[in-house]
Amino acid sequence: MGWLDRVTDQVDALTQARALQESSRSAEAYTILDRVLRTTADPYARADALVQRLSALINLGRTAEYTRAIEEATTTVRDLAEPYLHGHLNALAALAAHHQGALDRCVTHLVKAARALGAVEDPDRDTAWGWHDLAMAYSYLSFHGYALGAIERARQLGVAAGIPEETFAAPGIRLRNAVALDHNGDSDGCLRVLRDVAGDLDRFLRGGRAGRLRPSSLAAYGYAAARRAALGDPLATGTDAAPARLLGHGGDSARARDMRELGHVCLAVAEGRPIEAVSRLETVRVSTETLGAAEPARLRSIALARSGDHAAAHRADRLAFRLAAQRNDRLRDVYIDGIAARIDHEEMRREAARYEGEALTDPLTGLPNRRRLERYIATVVARGERVVIGVCDLDGFKAVNTRHGHHSGDLVLQRIAGVINRVMRRGDFVARYGGDEFVVVLPGAGMTEATEVARRIDAAVRTEDWESLVPGTPVGVSIGFAEVSATGTGLREALGAAFEAADREMLAAKSRPRAS
């Protein structure tokens, strides 16, 4: 088999695996992906396969394998200049961290995923799926507003790429929003959301489009209908909308299995068999992450109330409320701990700047300063390595200081430092040279690689949300690169010449018209 045939086979296999996962047949997809990983040497094919394999493991609920799968995928994706892969991997890593109970890691991955997916310049169907998985992660963490925004973004990109609207119906997002309302005592609000979910399913059925819904979506529609009935709404009886039939969908999805188990508890309550519902709850084993740790306790309360044991129902309700509150407390702790860690970091950095005799770090941005930059370049050149330097100068920074003050200017500089660092390749070096000028060093690179790095920096700066930080004052960046050539001259002269050349390129970039 020739090289082109092997590449074609890999592309076909990855496409087939993705289609299987969309149909909730993740076990079959996993087998195909495992075969691709054993045979491919192409870094992009390998990265795609590793990201898809992590998705399959999450769908199958194979928690013990999450950590290793994330590490393998991260190692491969890290060196690839493809924001979609970084975004999708972080969205899946957020889901995995959530299922493992690591909320601090989950929140970190959510932020990284949103930034990477937002930086994709030419979004396609793969990017749409990245936004879909990010929406799921937001939803499981109870960030319902963010989840709805992300799934709408996925739907828009999907429609543009030829994916039917029904594929990203994602009723599970609103379902989790509904049961969260009920866990916190707002049963009327829960019913309103569940009725809206039912209205969507009815619209798809009347339009003859229900066949395009994903199996996992059908299972979520089934649970939404069963949960409504358990709260007292009439039980749907139409063949296509019958909860018991819908709950039978979901393929090998672990979350669909959980909804199936709890859905039959709801149906037992709705059909007047509350004691059977209580008995079922004693034996079911579902993940606390699917619908929240409070859901089994809340269903137990509903069943006990229907059976007439109101005292026991009240105790179960209090347990459900306490479990829901614990979740909110954990999220608040993650936020507070994150702020405390950032304050500690700032204090440590200030102390280092105070007591270090020869400070090598810029105290505002935390980046290496000019002195450390020059030492680093000298070391790289002395090793005989090829090296390119780039000068990055902010556009619009003077206006920031004039309109919003120097404190806002400092915030812009800190954010720019983070934006540039985020898109650099592994092993690259970023320093603050002074004022609003930053320098990047690309060891072992030539001008071709420098052009790609410049494109990534420019794209990241353009897509950053400056409006929320300095309203009405756009921030941009102009970049110029030059190669350091120490041939036939001293190091200091070579560096000076390279900086002059990079400065000229930067000024030329600043004078060129920009796309609005």
C-alpha positions as CSV (number, residue, x, y, z in Angstrom):
1,M,0.0,0.0,0.0
2,G,1.4,3.4,-1.0
3,W,1.8,6.4,1.2
4,L,-1.2,8.2,-0.2
5,D,-3.4,5.1,0.2
6,R,-2.4,4.9,3.9
7,V,-3.2,8.6,4.5
8,T,-6.6,8.1,2.8
9,D,-7.3,5.1,4.9
10,Q,-6.5,7.1,8.1
11,V,-8.8,9.9,7.1
12,D,-11.6,7.5,6.3
13,A,-11.1,5.7,9.6
14,L,-11.1,8.9,11.6
15,T,-14.3,10.1,9.8
16,Q,-15.9,6.7,10.5
17,A,-15.0,6.9,14.2
18,R,-16.4,10.3,14.5
19,A,-19.7,9.3,12.9
20,L,-19.9,6.3,15.2
21,Q,-19.5,8.5,18.3
22,E,-22.2,10.9,16.9
23,S,-24.5,7.8,16.8
24,S,-23.6,6.9,20.5
25,R,-21.5,3.8,19.4
26,S,-18.4,4.8,21.2
27,A,-17.1,1.3,21.8
28,E,-16.9,0.6,18.1
29,A,-15.3,4.0,17.5
30,Y,-12.7,3.2,20.2
31,T,-11.6,0.0,18.4
32,I,-11.1,2.0,15.1
33,L,-9.2,4.7,16.9
34,D,-6.9,2.2,18.6
35,R,-6.0,0.8,15.2
36,V,-5.2,4.2,13.8
37,L,-2.9,5.0,16.7
38,R,-1.0,1.7,16.2
39,T,-0.4,2.5,12.5
40,T,-0.1,6.2,12.0
41,A,3.0,8.4,12.3
42,D,1.3,11.6,11.0
43,P,1.2,14.0,14.0
44,Y,-2.2,15.5,13.0
45,A,-3.9,12.2,12.5
46,R,-2.4,11.0,15.8
47,A,-3.7,14.1,17.6
48,D,-7.2,13.7,16.1
49,A,-7.3,10.1,17.1
50,L,-6.1,10.7,20.6
51,V,-8.7,13.5,21.1
52,Q,-11.5,11.3,19.7
53,R,-10.3,8.4,21.9
54,L,-10.6,10.6,25.0
55,S,-14.2,11.5,23.9
56,A,-15.0,7.8,23.5
57,L,-13.7,7.0,27.0
58,I,-15.8,9.8,28.5
59,N,-18.9,8.6,26.6
60,L,-18.3,5.0,27.9
61,G,-17.7,6.2,31.5
62,R,-14.2,4.5,31.7
63,T,-13.1,6.9,34.4
64,A,-9.9,5.0,35.4
65,E,-8.5,5.6,31.9
66,Y,-9.1,9.4,31.7
67,T,-5.8,10.6,33.2
68,R,-3.5,8.6,30.9
69,A,-5.6,9.5,27.8
70,I,-5.4,13.2,28.6
71,E,-1.6,13.1,29.1
72,E,-1.1,11.2,25.8
73,A,-3.4,13.6,23.9
74,T,-1.8,16.7,25.5
75,T,1.7,15.6,24.7
76,T,0.8,15.2,21.0
77,V,-1.5,18.3,20.6
78,R,0.9,20.7,22.5
79,D,3.2,21.2,19.5
80,L,0.6,21.6,16.8
81,A,-0.5,25.0,15.7
82,E,-4.2,24.1,15.5
83,P,-6.4,26.0,17.9
84,Y,-9.4,23.6,17.3
85,L,-7.4,20.7,18.7
86,H,-6.3,22.6,21.8
87,G,-9.9,23.8,22.3
88,H,-11.5,20.4,21.9
89,L,-9.0,18.7,24.0
90,N,-9.4,21.2,26.9
91,A,-13.2,20.9,26.6
92,L,-12.9,17.1,27.0
93,A,-10.4,17.4,29.7
94,A,-12.8,19.7,31.6
95,L,-15.5,17.0,31.3
96,A,-13.1,14.3,32.5
97,A,-11.9,16.5,35.5
98,H,-15.5,17.1,36.4
99,H,-16.3,13.4,36.4
100,Q,-13.2,12.9,38.6
101,G,-14.4,15.5,41.0
102,A,-11.5,17.9,40.3
103,L,-13.4,21.1,39.9
104,D,-10.4,23.4,40.0
105,R,-8.8,21.6,37.0
106,C,-12.2,21.5,35.3
107,V,-12.6,25.3,35.5
108,T,-9.0,25.9,34.2
109,H,-9.7,23.6,31.2
110,L,-13.0,25.4,30.5
111,V,-11.2,28.8,30.3
112,K,-8.5,27.3,28.0
113,A,-11.1,25.6,25.8
114,A,-13.2,28.7,25.3
115,R,-10.1,30.8,24.4
116,A,-8.7,28.3,22.0
117,L,-12.0,27.6,20.2
118,G,-12.6,31.4,20.0
119,A,-9.2,31.8,18.3
120,V,-10.1,29.4,15.4
121,E,-10.0,31.6,12.2
122,D,-11.9,29.3,9.8
123,P,-14.3,27.3,12.0
124,D,-15.6,24.0,10.5
125,R,-17.7,21.0,11.6
126,D,-14.8,19.9,13.9
127,T,-14.9,23.3,15.6
128,A,-18.6,22.9,16.0
129,W,-18.1,19.6,17.8
130,G,-15.5,21.3,20.0
131,W,-18.1,24.0,21.0
132,H,-20.6,21.2,21.6
133,D,-18.3,19.4,24.0
134,L,-17.5,22.6,25.8
135,A,-21.2,23.3,26.2
136,M,-21.6,19.8,27.8
137,A,-18.7,20.6,30.2
138,Y,-20.3,23.9,31.2
139,S,-23.7,22.1,31.7
140,Y,-22.3,19.4,33.9
141,L,-20.6,22.1,36.1
142,S,-24.0,23.9,36.3
143,F,-22.8,26.9,34.3
144,H,-26.1,26.8,32.5
145,G,-25.9,30.3,30.8
146,Y,-22.5,29.5,29.4
147,A,-23.7,26.1,28.3
148,L,-26.6,27.6,26.3
149,G,-24.3,30.2,24.7
150,A,-21.7,27.5,23.7
151,I,-24.3,25.1,22.2
152,E,-25.8,28.0,20.2
153,R,-22.4,28.7,18.8
154,A,-22.0,25.0,18.0
155,R,-25.4,25.0,16.3
156,Q,-24.6,28.0,14.1
157,L,-21.2,26.6,13.0
158,G,-22.8,23.2,12.4
159,V,-25.5,24.6,10.2
160,A,-22.9,26.5,8.2
161,A,-20.9,23.3,7.8
162,G,-24.0,21.3,6.7
163,I,-24.8,19.6,10.0
164,P,-28.6,19.4,10.7
165,E,-29.9,21.6,13.5
166,E,-31.2,18.6,15.3
167,T,-27.7,17.2,15.8
168,F,-27.0,19.9,18.3
169,A,-30.4,20.0,19.9
170,A,-28.7,19.1,23.2
171,P,-31.8,18.7,25.4
172,G,-29.6,17.5,28.2
173,I,-28.3,21.0,28.8
174,R,-31.8,22.4,29.6
175,L,-32.7,19.1,31.4
176,R,-29.8,19.7,33.8
177,N,-30.9,23.3,34.3
178,A,-34.4,22.1,35.0
179,V,-33.5,19.5,37.7
180,A,-31.1,22.0,39.3
181,L,-34.0,24.4,39.8
182,D,-36.0,21.5,41.4
183,H,-33.2,20.6,43.7
184,N,-33.2,24.1,45.0
185,G,-36.9,24.2,45.6
186,D,-38.2,25.8,42.4
187,S,-40.4,23.0,41.0
188,D,-42.6,25.4,39.0
189,G,-39.5,26.7,37.2
190,C,-38.3,23.1,36.6
191,L,-41.7,22.3,35.0
192,R,-41.6,25.4,32.8
193,V,-38.1,24.4,31.4
194,L,-39.2,20.7,30.9
195,R,-42.3,21.8,29.0
196,D,-40.1,23.9,26.7
197,V,-37.9,20.8,26.1
198,A,-41.0,18.8,25.3
199,G,-42.1,21.5,22.9
200,D,-38.9,21.2,21.0
201,L,-39.3,17.4,20.6
202,D,-42.9,17.9,19.4
203,R,-41.6,20.4,16.8
204,F,-39.1,17.9,15.5
205,L,-41.7,15.1,15.4
206,R,-44.3,17.2,13.6
207,G,-41.6,18.3,11.1
208,G,-40.5,14.7,10.4
209,R,-37.0,15.5,11.7
210,A,-36.8,13.4,14.8
211,G,-34.9,10.8,12.9
212,R,-31.9,13.2,12.8
213,L,-31.7,13.5,16.6
214,R,-28.8,11.8,18.2
215,P,-29.5,8.7,20.4
216,S,-28.2,10.5,23.5
217,S,-30.6,13.4,22.8
218,L,-33.6,11.0,22.5
219,A,-32.7,9.5,25.9
220,A,-32.6,13.1,27.4
221,Y,-36.0,13.9,25.9
222,G,-37.3,10.6,27.4
223,Y,-36.0,11.5,30.9
224,A,-37.4,15.1,30.6
225,A,-40.9,13.6,29.8
226,A,-40.7,11.1,32.6
227,R,-39.5,13.7,35.1
228,R,-42.4,16.0,34.2
229,A,-44.8,13.1,34.7
230,A,-43.2,12.4,38.2
231,L,-43.9,16.0,39.1
232,G,-47.6,15.7,38.1
233,D,-47.8,16.6,34.4
234,P,-49.8,14.2,32.2
235,L,-47.7,11.3,31.0
236,A,-47.0,11.5,27.2
237,T,-48.8,8.6,25.4
238,G,-48.0,9.1,21.7
239,T,-45.9,6.3,20.4
240,D,-43.0,8.4,19.2
241,A,-43.0,10.7,22.3
242,A,-43.6,7.9,24.9
243,P,-40.9,8.3,27.6
244,A,-40.3,4.6,28.0
245,R,-39.5,4.3,24.2
246,L,-37.3,7.3,24.2
247,L,-35.3,6.1,27.2
248,G,-34.4,3.0,25.3
249,H,-32.2,5.0,23.1
250,G,-28.7,6.2,23.9
251,G,-26.5,3.5,22.6
252,D,-23.5,2.7,24.8
253,S,-23.5,6.2,26.4
254,A,-22.9,5.9,30.2
255,R,-25.0,9.1,30.8
256,A,-27.9,7.7,28.8
257,R,-27.8,4.5,30.9
258,D,-28.0,6.7,34.0
259,M,-31.0,8.5,32.6
260,R,-32.6,5.2,31.7
261,E,-32.3,3.9,35.3
262,L,-33.6,7.1,36.9
263,G,-36.2,7.5,34.1
264,H,-37.9,4.2,35.1
265,V,-38.0,5.4,38.7
266,C,-39.9,8.5,37.5
267,L,-42.3,6.4,35.4
268,A,-43.0,4.2,38.4
269,V,-44.0,7.3,40.4
270,A,-46.1,8.7,37.5
271,E,-47.9,5.4,37.0
272,G,-48.9,5.2,40.7
273,R,-46.2,2.8,41.9
274,P,-44.2,4.9,44.3
275,I,-43.1,2.0,46.6
276,E,-41.6,0.3,43.5
277,A,-39.9,3.6,42.7
278,V,-38.3,3.7,46.2
279,S,-37.2,0.1,45.8
280,R,-35.6,0.9,42.5
281,L,-33.7,3.8,44.0
282,E,-32.2,1.4,46.6
283,T,-30.5,-0.6,43.8
284,V,-29.6,1.8,41.0
285,R,-26.0,2.9,40.6
286,V,-25.7,6.1,38.7
287,S,-23.0,8.8,38.4
288,T,-23.5,11.8,40.5
289,E,-22.4,13.9,37.6
290,T,-25.1,13.0,35.1
291,L,-28.0,14.9,36.7
292,G,-26.4,16.1,39.9
293,A,-25.8,14.3,43.2
294,A,-29.1,15.5,44.5
295,E,-31.3,13.9,41.8
296,P,-31.7,10.4,43.5
297,A,-32.6,12.0,46.8
298,R,-35.1,14.4,45.1
299,L,-36.8,11.5,43.3
300,R,-36.9,9.5,46.6
301,S,-38.7,12.5,48.2
302,I,-41.2,12.7,45.4
303,A,-41.9,8.9,45.6
304,L,-42.3,9.0,49.4
305,A,-44.7,11.9,49.2
306,R,-46.8,10.0,46.7
307,S,-46.9,7.0,49.0
308,G,-48.1,9.2,51.9
309,D,-44.9,9.1,54.0
310,H,-44.5,12.8,54.2
311,A,-42.1,12.9,57.1
312,A,-39.6,10.6,55.2
313,A,-40.3,12.7,52.1
314,H,-39.3,15.9,54.0
315,R,-36.1,14.3,55.2
316,A,-35.2,13.2,51.6
317,D,-36.0,16.7,50.3
318,R,-33.6,18.2,52.9
319,L,-30.9,15.8,51.8
320,A,-31.4,16.8,48.2
321,F,-31.2,20.5,49.1
322,R,-28.1,19.9,51.1
323,L,-26.4,18.0,48.3
324,A,-27.2,20.7,45.8
325,A,-25.8,23.4,48.2
326,Q,-22.6,21.4,48.6
327,R,-22.1,21.5,44.9
328,N,-22.5,25.3,44.9
329,D,-20.1,25.6,47.9
330,R,-17.5,23.6,46.1
331,L,-17.7,25.8,43.0
332,R,-17.4,28.9,45.3
333,D,-14.4,27.4,47.0
334,V,-12.7,26.8,43.6
335,Y,-13.3,30.4,42.8
336,I,-12.0,31.8,46.1
337,D,-9.0,29.4,46.2
338,G,-8.1,30.5,42.7
339,I,-8.2,34.2,43.7
340,A,-6.2,33.4,46.8
341,A,-3.6,31.6,44.8
342,R,-3.3,34.5,42.4
343,I,-2.8,36.9,45.3
344,D,-0.1,34.7,46.8
345,H,1.6,34.5,43.4
346,E,1.6,38.3,43.1
347,E,3.0,38.7,46.6
348,M,5.8,36.2,45.9
349,R,6.7,38.0,42.7
350,R,6.9,41.3,44.4
351,E,9.0,39.9,47.2
352,A,11.4,38.4,44.6
353,A,11.7,41.7,42.8
354,R,12.5,43.5,46.1
355,Y,15.2,41.2,47.4
356,E,16.8,39.8,44.2
357,G,20.0,41.8,43.6
358,E,19.8,41.4,39.9
359,A,16.1,41.0,39.0
360,L,15.6,39.1,35.8
361,T,11.8,39.2,35.8
362,D,9.5,42.1,34.8
363,P,7.4,42.7,38.0
364,L,4.3,43.8,36.1
365,T,3.8,40.9,33.6
366,G,5.9,38.2,35.2
367,L,7.8,37.7,32.0
368,P,11.6,37.7,31.6
369,N,13.0,41.2,31.4
370,R,15.5,42.7,28.9
371,R,18.5,41.6,30.8
372,R,17.3,38.0,30.9
373,L,16.3,38.1,27.3
374,E,19.8,39.2,26.2
375,R,21.4,36.4,28.2
376,Y,19.1,33.8,26.8
377,I,19.7,34.9,23.1
378,A,23.5,34.9,23.8
379,T,23.3,31.3,25.2
380,V,21.3,30.1,22.2
381,V,23.6,31.7,19.6
382,A,26.7,30.5,21.5
383,R,25.4,26.9,21.1
384,G,25.4,27.5,17.3
385,E,21.6,27.2,17.0
386,R,19.6,29.1,14.4
387,V,17.4,31.7,16.1
388,V,14.8,34.2,15.0
389,I,13.7,37.2,17.2
390,G,10.4,39.1,16.9
391,V,9.5,42.6,18.1
392,C,5.8,43.0,19.1
393,D,4.6,46.6,19.6
394,L,1.1,47.4,20.8
395,D,-1.2,49.5,18.7
396,G,-3.6,51.8,20.5
397,F,-1.8,51.6,23.8
398,K,-1.3,55.3,24.2
399,A,-5.0,55.8,23.8
400,V,-5.6,53.3,26.6
401,N,-3.5,55.3,29.0
402,T,-5.1,58.6,27.9
403,R,-8.7,57.4,28.1
404,H,-8.6,54.9,30.9
405,G,-5.5,55.7,33.0
406,H,-2.3,53.9,33.7
407,H,-3.9,51.2,35.8
408,S,-5.9,50.1,32.8
409,G,-2.8,50.3,30.8
410,D,-1.1,47.9,33.2
411,L,-4.0,45.5,32.9
412,V,-3.7,45.5,29.1
413,L,0.0,44.8,29.3
414,Q,-0.6,41.9,31.7
415,R,-3.3,40.4,29.4
416,I,-1.1,40.9,26.3
417,A,1.7,39.0,28.0
418,G,-0.7,36.1,28.7
419,V,-2.1,36.2,25.1
420,I,1.3,36.0,23.5
421,N,2.5,33.2,25.9
422,R,-0.6,31.2,25.1
423,V,0.0,30.8,21.4
424,M,3.8,30.3,21.4
425,R,5.3,26.9,20.5
426,R,6.9,24.8,23.2
427,G,10.5,26.0,23.8
428,D,9.9,29.5,22.6
429,F,10.8,32.5,24.8
430,V,8.8,35.6,25.5
431,A,10.1,38.8,27.3
432,R,8.9,42.3,28.0
433,Y,11.5,44.5,26.4
434,G,10.1,47.8,27.9
435,G,7.1,50.0,27.7
436,D,4.5,48.3,25.4
437,E,7.1,46.4,23.5
438,F,7.6,42.6,23.8
439,V,10.1,40.3,22.2
440,V,9.7,36.7,21.2
441,V,12.6,34.3,20.5
442,L,12.2,31.3,18.3
443,P,15.2,28.9,18.8
444,G,15.8,26.5,15.9
445,A,13.4,28.3,13.7
446,G,13.5,30.2,10.4
447,M,11.4,32.9,8.8
448,T,8.7,30.4,7.7
449,E,8.0,29.4,11.3
450,A,8.2,33.0,12.3
451,T,5.4,33.9,9.8
452,E,3.1,31.3,11.4
453,V,3.9,32.5,14.9
454,A,3.2,36.1,13.9
455,R,-0.2,35.0,12.4
456,R,-1.1,33.2,15.6
457,I,-0.2,36.2,17.8
458,D,-2.1,38.6,15.6
459,A,-5.2,36.4,15.6
460,A,-5.1,35.9,19.3
461,V,-4.8,39.6,20.1
462,R,-7.6,40.4,17.6
463,T,-10.0,37.9,19.1
464,E,-9.3,38.9,22.7
465,D,-12.2,40.7,24.5
466,W,-10.7,44.2,24.9
467,E,-14.1,45.9,25.0
468,S,-14.8,44.5,28.5
469,L,-11.4,45.7,29.7
470,V,-11.0,49.1,28.0
471,P,-14.4,49.9,26.3
472,G,-14.1,51.9,23.1
473,T,-10.4,51.5,22.9
474,P,-9.3,48.7,20.5
475,V,-5.9,47.1,21.1
476,G,-3.8,45.5,18.4
477,V,-0.2,44.4,17.8
478,S,2.4,45.0,15.0
479,I,5.1,42.3,14.7
480,G,8.4,42.2,12.9
481,F,10.8,39.2,12.7
482,A,14.5,38.9,11.8
483,E,17.0,36.1,12.0
484,V,20.1,36.5,14.2
485,S,23.3,35.9,12.2
486,A,26.6,35.9,14.1
487,T,28.6,34.9,11.0
488,G,31.7,37.1,10.6
489,T,30.7,39.5,13.4
490,G,30.5,39.7,17.2
491,L,27.5,38.6,19.2
492,R,26.6,42.1,20.3
493,E,26.8,43.5,16.8
494,A,24.7,40.5,15.5
495,L,22.0,41.1,18.1
496,G,21.9,44.8,17.3
497,A,21.5,44.2,13.6
498,A,18.8,41.7,14.2
499,F,16.8,44.0,16.5
500,E,17.1,46.8,14.0
501,A,15.9,44.6,11.2
502,A,13.0,43.3,13.3
503,D,12.1,46.9,14.3
504,R,12.0,47.9,10.7
505,E,9.6,45.0,9.9
506,M,7.5,45.9,12.8
507,L,7.2,49.6,11.8
508,A,6.4,48.4,8.2
509,A,3.6,46.2,9.6
510,K,2.3,49.1,11.7
511,S,2.0,51.3,8.6
512,R,0.1,48.7,6.5
513,P,-3.7,49.0,6.5
514,R,-5.5,46.4,8.6
515,A,-8.7,44.5,8.0
516,S,-11.5,45.7,10.1
